[in-house]
Amino acid sequence: MLDPYKMVVVNIVSSIVLTSGLLLFKRIFPKRKVNLFFLLLLISILPIISVFRFGDYESGDFNIHIYRIMSFYDSLSEGNIMPSWAGELNATYGNPLFIFNYSLPYYIISLFHFIGLSFIASTKIYLGLTLFLSGIFMYAWIKELSGNKLAAFTSAIFYIFSPYHLIDVHFRGTLGESTIFLLLPLLFLSITQYFKNKRLIYLALISLFIDLQFLSHPLLASVFLGIEILYVIFLSLNSKELRSFIAINIALLIGIIASSPAWISFIIYSPYTFKIPPLADNIVTINFFQHLFFSPWRFGLLFQGPNGELAHLIGYTQLFVSVTSILILLFKKFPKKIQVHYVFWITLCLITLLFMSPLSNFIWHYVNNISPMLVVFGRLSLAISFLTSIIAGYFVLILLNLKIKKIFVYLLVTITIGYTILNWGHRRVIPEINDDLLMKNIWKSSATEGPSYFANTKWADKSGLWFDKRPQKPLDVLEGKGLVKQINRTSTKHMYKVVAETPIVIRENTLYFPGWEMKSNGKKIHIYPDEKGIVNTRLPKGLQHVEFVYDDILPYKISKIIAISVFSILFILVVLLL
């Protein structure tokens, strides 16, 4: 195991080398301006160096996702274009994980693995790319929005080094949220560009990015859809363009339709899933001021506590910029165009903070009564990261308008980078863990996740939601006499030869769920769940060729067909219009 704090030394040395190189450049070429975009690329490498250490590094969801991706990849290899059933998880009893879990990161990581990379390496590359590219895309959008490279550079730095962004990559290892960080600037850039240029390609991109957003994290996508619609309304009112408003909303709707399997699954399959117990009345349980404004560990410079606690820290420079912006709005006058945009983003930020505070408990309680799966207040820190980064860009515009020297901006950027340095991957690395070892343990991965209700069925044993022991046989004879021989087994198709000397009762060691169907000698037979939610059935005397096959129920299958069709059209349209 590697000492995690050795990584802090590496981070400091890397930062010093980069800073020294920058100072040397200015010394040799004093009249040449530093290319801010190129500088952004170099700085963006700093927080992801640790990701590419050899071995498996500790994080909340890193290994959990690898287990799931392994099962997802196997299902893809079997010909399932849009996998539904995770056959290797839950002690090989399986579960309908992929019906509910986001899929876009899994597709991309599976592609990396297909070209020869390990699952661990593929996941690291994906996390590193999301962090690296998110800053580039934020730079592109803010530059288009403001017309100022320094503002764009500042927003990108604030975005990359926002505490919650670093938490997602280094502490939580959450693939879905990291992908949302990547997609948001692209979607907002497309919306901005359409209002400026009215080109069809931007409508196609809006639809495509909305689709990908829901495939990355349906719950967060729903939250940001509201922000995106508000942004469209804001631009429409400013430009007084009703046609653009209608066109973009149609594009958003097409994207939502294209992503239908990601959200309609919660509607279609809700009658068959485990009912999550209601949350407590005091749903927002975080210490608002402590965890949002000050991390109590290591003088606030370390976002993780000694027992794995995470602070949803806004960030010190982010907080400074936001508060100062409000004061500037109250006491200074500046161009109306900047002011209107400034007020819009600050207002959204304040509203988001309100939803994260205990004052919003009554709202979340109401949402919880509708569907506990929709309660996402803790993840709104992602929205705060996004909004404060935009505010930082406009803050620079205001400073330049007030004739404040650029050195103040560079100092602000330096502090934003520097105070997060302890969080660039100080998690320990375990070199001994590799794909082979994880593959051997994939069957017990669900049980090690804790008492999670996610993707479990209503027939599951309430005293033990997940299985922690593999069945000795894929099919057991419970009553009567008979011999069983397994002919073939994939995640969604199990084939047996059964010789029943008497009528028998069998247990097919798979979790019961709608979509599973059993046939004996080509004739459909009735299956039912036992007290643990496992498939049982009765077979008559004689030779039986038994097929046990999973297929999505019809409404969900239709949503998949629509999704593939619309996505294909959008993708082809974007390629043709480029």
Residue, then its C-alpha position, 0 to 999 in steps of 0.5 A: m500500500l502506498d503512503p497517500y501523503k507521498m502524493v501530496v509531495v508529488n502534487i506540490v513539486s508538480s505545481i512548483v515545476l509548472t509555476s517555475g516554468l511559467l515564471l521562466f517563460k515570462r523572464i525570457f519573453p517578457k513581452r509575449k502574452v501567456n496563452l491562457f488556453f494552453l496554460l489551462l491545459l497544463i494546470s488541468i493535468l495537476p489534479i489528475i496525476s494521482v488518478f493514474r497511479f499504479g493499482d487500485y485507489e480507495s474511494g467510495d464508489f470506485n470498485i463498486h462501479i468496476y464490478r458493475i461495469m464488468s457485468f455490463y460489459d459481459s452483457l454487451s458481449e452477449g449481444n445485449i445492446m442496452p443491458s437490463w439484467a446484471g447476472e453476475l451480481n448479487a451472488t449470481y442471483g442477479n438483479p435488474l440494476f441496469i434498468f435503473n442505473y445510468s449507462l453512458p459512463y459504462y458504455i465508454i469504459s467498456l469501449f476502453h476495455f474492448i480496445g485492450l485496457s483493464f477495467i481499472a485503467s479504463t475507469k481511471i482514464y474516464l475519471g481523468l478525462t471528465l475532470f480534464l475536459s470539463g474545464i476545457f468545455m467550461y472555458a469554451w462556453i464562458k469565452e463565447l458568453s463573455g468574449n473574454k479569455l481571462a474570464a473564461f480561464t477563471s471560470a474553468i479553473f474554478y470549475i475544475f478545482s471546485p471542492y465538490h468536483l474534486i470530491d467526486v473524482h478523488f473521494r467518491g469515484t462517482l462516474g455519473e456526476s463526473t459525466i454531468f460535470l463534463l456535459l453541462p458546459l457543452l449543453f449550455l454552449s449549444i444553447t448560447q450558440y443557437f441564440k447567436n447563430k440559429r443553426l440547425i446543428y446546435l438544436a441537434l447538439i442540444s437534443l443529443f446532450i440532453d439525451l446524454q445527460f439523462l443517460s449519465h445521471p437521471l436524477l441530476a439531469s432532472v434538476f439541471l433540466g430546470i436550470e436549462i429551461l430557466y436559462v432558455i427563458f432568460l435568453s429569450l426574454n433578453s433577445k425577445e425571440l419567441r421562435s428560438f424559445i420554441a425551437i430549443n424547447i422542442a430540441l429539449l423534448i426530443g432529447i428527453i424522448a431519446s433518453s426515455p429508458a433512463w427515466i421511464s424505467f422508474i415509472i414502469y418498474s416501480p410496482y415491482t421494486f422494493k419500496i424505500p422506507p420514508l426518510a426522516d422529517n428532517i431530511v436535510t441533515i447536514n450541518f449547513f454552515q459547517h459543511l458548506f462553508f467550512s470543512p472542520w478537518r485540517f483547517g478546512l483544507l481537507f474535504q474528507g474527515p477521519n472516518g470518511e465523512l465528506a463536507h459539501l464545501i462550496g469553496y473559499t474563493q467560490l464563497f468570496v466571489s459570490v459574496t463580493s458579487i452581491l456587494i458589488l451589485l448593491f453598490k456599484k454600477f456597470p454595463k447593463k448587459i453584464q449586470v443582467h447576466y450577473v444577477f441571473w446566475i447569482t439568483l440561481c445560486l442563492i435559490t440552490l443554496l436555499f434548497m440545500s438548507p434546512l429551510s427546504n425540509f418541507i419541500w424535500h419531505y413532499v418530494n420524498n412522499i412522491s418518490p424517495m429516489l428523487v431526493v437529491f439535495g446532497r448532490l446540489s453541490l454540483a449545481i453550486s460548483f457550476l454556478t459559482s464558476i460562472i459567477a467567477g467569470y462575470f466577477v472578472l469582467i466586473l473587476l476589469n470594468l472597475k479598472i482593477k489590475k489583472i494581478f488580483v485575478y491571477l492571485l485569486v486563481t492561484i488561491t483557488i488551485g492552491y488551497t485544494i492541493l491536499n485533495w488531489g488524490h491523497r487516497r491510498v493505493i493498493p497495487e495488489i488489487n487488479d481486474d482478476l482479483l475483482m472479477k473473483n469477488i464480483w459475485k459478492s459485490s452487492a452484499t458489500e454495498g451495505p443495506s442499499y435498496f437500489a434496484n432490488t425487487k419487492w419480493a426480496d427478503k426484507s431481513g437480508l436484501w442481498f445474497d452473500k453466498r453463491p448457490q452451489k448449483p444453478l438449479d436445485v430440485l426441491e421436491g421429487k426426484g430428478l437430474v439436472k444438467q446445465i447446457n448453457r448460461t449467459s446473463t439473460k439465458h439459462m438452458y438445462k436438460v432435466v430428467a424428472e423421474t417424478p413430478i418435481v419442484i425446482r428452484e432456478n437460482t435467479l432473483y424473480f423479476p418481470g421479464w423472466e420467462m421459463k419454457s419446458n420443451g417449448k411450452k411456457i410454464h408458470i414461475y413464482p417467487d419463494e420467500k427469498g424472492i428466488v424463482n420457483t416452478r413445477l415440472p412434470k415427469g419426463l425429459q425436459h429441455v428447459e429454457f429460462v430467458y429474460d426479456d424486457i417487458l413490452p413498454y420498456k422494450i418500446s422505449k429502448i427502440i425509440a431511444i436507439s432510433v432517435f439517438s441514431i438520427l441525432f448522431i447522424l444529423v450532427v455528423l452531417l451538419l458539422 
